Amino acid sequence: MVRKQRFISFIPPLIQALHTGRKTQTRRLQGLDVINQDPDHWVPLHAAVTLDTTGQLGVAFQHLETGDRQWLPCPYGGPGSHLWVKEPWSSLVEQHEDGVERHCVAYEGTPRVGIRTPGCLGAVDHIRYLDDDTDLSEHYFGWPLRWRAARYMPRRFSRFTLTLTQVRVERLQDISDASPSNDCTAEGVFHTGFPLPTYTKWRAAGYRSCEKQAFAQLWSRLHGDHETGGWDANPYVWVLSFKVRQANIDTLDHSDAAYTASTPPALTVAGGAS
């Protein structure tokens, strides 16, 4: 059985999309650097992650000219794996009259504030959200808040857990923007707070839909345009589909089945599901 409990980070606008349940997919570059140095000369031998003989989940690529093969493990695992979410945050410790220190945590992605009381649930802090209109000055945060980068968030302050339902690899520009599988919508692209392209602009740029150009703009804002991982480079990406749980990963029952396979499936033609 393969089970991963690694973290994944999101910027505040995408946290808002997670929070409202409108983001159920994300694309990531991690672990694909070797292929993305020259993505046009590599092709995946199967689209979805599979197990190799050592039990690693990943995808095999083949070079179109030399025939060389590269096995690249997926850093996020496969269906059934759990990822805890990091996001920009701020915190302070309050000393209450009962002598208990409580961590107050604010999240940039939403206006709510949580009070965590250590030890209430064993290894995991208990979190109690205050009302959206609560005056944060009552909790000595003060304004403006000094947000800390997502990479510094400790696991105990995470409030979202993603359970992967599908993991595959594809070229970035192959993202679907048509029903019934509109991946641009699943990326939460309309809920990022960024300006959306006008009809004239996205049609003039050669895009079939506003959704796809909106996603391209968001990707370029995060990764650049012409770099190895930029939109114009059209790199390979991991496509992670997931279910969102608004809970700390350590409070969840992980008895659900993780991705398993008795034997590695046979490699199929590029682009075929496995």
N, C-alpha and C positions, 0 to 999 in steps of 0.2 A: 504494500500500500504506500502511495506517495501522498504526503500531506505537507503543505507549506503554510506557514503563518508569517509571511513577510509583510513589510509595510509598503504603502504606495502614497504618493503626495499629490495634492490638487491645489490649484490656485483658488482664491475665494469665490469668484464667479461660478466655477465648476462645483465647488462645495455647495453653493446655493441650488444648483441643478440636482445634485445628489439629495439634498435635503428635501426637495419637492418631489422626488421620485422620477424626475424627467431625464436623468442621465443613467444609462444602463450599459454603457460601453465606453472603452477608452483604448487609444492606440499608443504604443510605447516602442522606443528604439533600443532599449537596453539589451545588450548581449548580441546584437546583430551588426556590430561594427565591421567585422571582417567582410561580410557579404556586401555591406553598404559602401565599401570603398569603390565598388564597381558593380552595382546592382543589375545592370543590363546584361551582364555575362553569367548571372547565376539564376537558377530556377529551382523552386522547392519541389521535392519529389512527393510530398503530400502536404495538404493544406493545414489540417488539424494536428495538434501535438500528438505524438505517439511515444511509447516507451521503447528505449533501446535495450540491448541485452544486459546492461548494467542497472536497469531500472530507472534511468533518467528520462524525464519528459522533454521532448524537443522536436526539432524538425531537421530533416536531412536535405541539404542543397547539393546540386550538381552544377559544375562549371560547363557551360555550353560548348566551349572549344576544346578544353583539355580532358573533360570527363571526370575531373577530380571531384571528390565528394567531401562535404563538410557537415558534421553533425553539430548542431548548435542547441544546447539545452535552454529551455525556457526558464528565465529567472523567476517567473511567477507561478510555476506549477501548471496544473491542468484543472479540469472540471472537479469541483469539490474542494479545491484549495481555498484558504481564507487569507485575506489581506486586510490589515488594519490601516486606517487612513490617517495620514498626517496632514495638518493644515496650519496656516498662520494663527497664532494664539498669544495670549497674555495671561499672566497669573500673578497672584500674590497670596500670602499666608495671613489669615486672620486669627488672632488670639481671642477666644470667646470667654465669657465669664465662667463657663463650666470647666475651663482649663484645657479644652480640646482645641488643637490647631486645625483650621479648615482651609483647604486650598480653594480659592475662588478662581475660576477659569473663564476667560472670555474668548470667543472665537470670532475672527474677523469675517468669516463667511456668513454668519448670521448674527443678529443683534442680541441673542439670548446669552445669559450668563449662567454658569453652573457652580454649585457649591459642592465640593467633594469632602467627605468625612472619612479619613483613613480608617481602615479596619472594619467597617460596617459589614462588608461582604467578604471577609477573609482577605485574600490576596488582592482584591479589587476594591477601589474606593467607591463609595456610594455617591451618585450625582443627583442633585436636585436642581432643576432649572427654575430660575426666577421668571417673572413676567417680562414680556418684551419691553414694557415701558418702565421697568424698575430703574430708579435713579442709581447709577453706578457709584455716585459719590458716597452712598451709604456703605459701600464696601471698599472705600478708600482707593479705588482705581484711579480716579481723577481723569481729566481729559487734556490733551488727546491721549489715547492709549498708545503704548509703545508695543507694536506687534513684533513678536519673535518669529523667525523664519520657520517654516514647516519642518525642516530637517532636524530642528532641535526639540520637537514635541516628544515628550516621553510617552511610552505606550499606555500608561495608566490614564492619560488625559484624552486619548482617542475616543471619539464618540460614534464613529461609523465603522462597520465591518462589511467587507465585500466577499461574497461567496461566488467563485467563478463557475459559470455554467457552460462556457465554451471558450476555447483558446485556439486561435488559428494564426497563420501568417499570410500576409498579402502585401502588394505594393500600395503605398500610401494613397496614390491618386485613384486607386480602384474602389475607393469607398463608395458604397451604394447611396444613391439619393432618390431612389424611386420605390414606390410601394410594390410588394408588401413589406420589403425589408429595407427601410430607409435608415441606414446607419448614421447619416448626418444628424437626423433627429435623435437617434439613440445616444449620440455623443453629447446631447444637451446644448447644441450649438445656438439655439434660439434663446437660451436662458443664461447667457454669459454676461449680459450687460454691454457687450461691444456693439457698435453701430453695424447694422446689416446693410449689405450692398443693395443698391437700387436695381430695378428691372433692367434699365438701360445699361448699367455698368456690368452686371453679370452676364448679360447676353453678349455684349460687346467683347467680353473677355473669353467667350467661347464655352461658358459653362451651361449645362443643361438646366440647372436650377439654382435658385438663390441659396438653398441650403448648402450646396457644395462649395460655392464661393465663400459663403460665411465660414464654413469649416476651414477652408484654405487660408482665409485671413487670420483665423484664430491660431492655426498651426504655425503660420509664418510669424505671428506675434510671439509665440513661445519658442520657436526653433530657428527662425530666420527663413530666408528665401532660397539662398544659393549654396548654403553650407551642405556638408554631407547628409545631414538629417533634415534639410530644408524641403519645402514643398516642391520646388522646381527640380530637386535632385531625385524625387520620387523614390525614396528608400523603401526597403522592406520594413514592416512594422508588425509587432504582435498585436492582434486584435483580441482584447479581453472583453467578454460579455459577462455580466454579473448581476446578482441580486444584492440589494442594499439593505443592511440591517442597521437601524439607528441604535446601536448599543456597542459598548466596549467589547473587544474580542474575547476578553477573559471572563465575561459574564455569560457567554453563549454556550449552549450544549453542542459540541462538535461531534456528536455521535453519527451525524449523517455520513453516508458513504463518500469517500474521496475517490479520486480517479484511480481505477485499477485496470489491469490487463494481465491475463495469464501468460500470453506470449506476444512479442512485438508483432503488430500487423504487417503484412507485406507492403512494401513501398509501391505506390501507385503513380499513375501519370501525373505530371505537374498540374496542380490546381484541383485534383480530385480529393474528396473527403476521405479520411481514413479513420 
